[in-house]
Amino acid sequence: MVKYRQISEIIRKRIMNKEYSADEPIPNEISLAEEFGCSRMTIKKALDELVMRGLLYRKRGHGTFIVKSAVDNDLINVTVDESVGLTNLLKLQGKKVTSKILKFEVKFPDKEVADQLSIDLKTPVYEIMRLRYVEGEPYVIEHTYMPASLITGINEEVLHSSIYRHITETLKLTMGGSFRKVRACKPNEWDIKYLECAPDDPVLEVEQIGYLNTGVPFEYSFSRHRYDKFVFTSVNIRRN
């Protein structure tokens, strides 16, 4: 294993074992270079890999911090290749995706949303709820928060097509990893009304925090799926 990946794995284990405080920046590149007896460039590559994996994020002028969600043991790690969005994913399968906007506004976040997006309570966010149809049938309700200062230019035209395409093609931003929680829930009134669930049908909810390749969170979302319309598949990639 090359040097920077050895270091990256050591730091990853320290993060998961909570050897670093999640409230303070980890040691800087110079300190880590001295500790591991290597160049600062090697440390940068090691940290870049952890940023791409959604374990660290950089805050300009303040240092490199742990993504708090990363130390939550019940989260499933999703690599960048899987973060393509529903529209692009099903387009590859030759299926048509359309959207109905249920809610779209700009507001100040509550503490939970602000914490997950690593922003303060005075940073406006988009709150978006969409019902997504696949081949004309209700498929998923998406409830999404995004920092309005980071993901700019969202309008009804974007919401009726693909937000992820807007992020990558219009804003020229690169998405990194994400963390997901998957849970089974009872249907609520929105599920019954829009997903056409029966009162006793189970619903699969996916809670997601998405990160840019810089490690900055850009999305905090909840997707609610009918039990008969969704299969979750996890792929584990072994790196030599």
C-alpha positions, 0 to 999 in steps of 0.5 A, a space after each residue: 500500500 502506498 504511503 499516503 493510503 497507509 496514513 489515510 487508513 491510520 487517520 480513518 481509524 483514529 476518527 472512527 475510534 474518536 481519538 480526535 475531537 469532533 468539535 475541534 480541527 484535527 492536527 494540521 498538515 505540518 504536525 501530521 507530516 512531522 508525526 508520520 515522517 513524510 512530506 506535507 504533500 503526502 499528508 495532503 493526499 491522505 486527507 484529500 482521500 478522507 475528504 472524498 470519502 465524506 469523513 473530513 471537511 475543510 473550513 477555509 482559515 480554520 482547519 480540517 474537521 471531522 464530519 460528525 455523521 461519519 462517527 455514527 456507526 449506523 450510517 451506510 457509506 455511499 461512494 461518489 459513483 452512486 450519487 448520480 440522482 434519481 433522474 440520471 439513474 433511471 434515465 440510464 434504464 430508459 425510464 422517464 422521471 417527472 416531478 410535482 413540487 409540493 413545497 419550495 421556499 427559502 427559510 432559516 434552518 432549525 438547529 438539526 438542519 444547520 448542524 447537518 449542513 455545518 452552517 449557522 442558524 442565520 444561513 438561509 436554506 432551500 426547503 424542497 419537497 417533491 413527489 417524483 413519478 417514474 413512468 407516470 406512477 408515484 415513486 418517492 417523496 423527497 424532502 431536501 434542505 440545501 444552503 441557498 448561498 452554496 447551491 444557487 439558482 434553484 428555481 421551478 425549472 430546475 426542480 422539474 428536471 434534475 437538481 444534481 444536473 444543475 449542481 454539476 453542469 450549471 454550477 460546475 461543482 463536483 459531488 463527493 461522498 454521502 452518508 445514508 441512514 435507511 429505516 422502515 417507517 409507518 406511512 404518514 398522511 403525505 405517503 397515503 395521499 401522494 404515494 398512494 400507500 395503504 395505512 398499513 403499508 411499510 415505507 422505506 425512508 432514506 436520510 442522506 447527507 451529501 458532500 461536495 468533493 471539498 467535504 462541504 455538506 450541500 444536501 440534507 434530505 429525506 426520501 420516502 419510498 413505497 415498499 414495493 417500489 424501492 430496493 436498497 443495494 450496498 456495494 463494498 469496494 475493497 481497496 488494496 
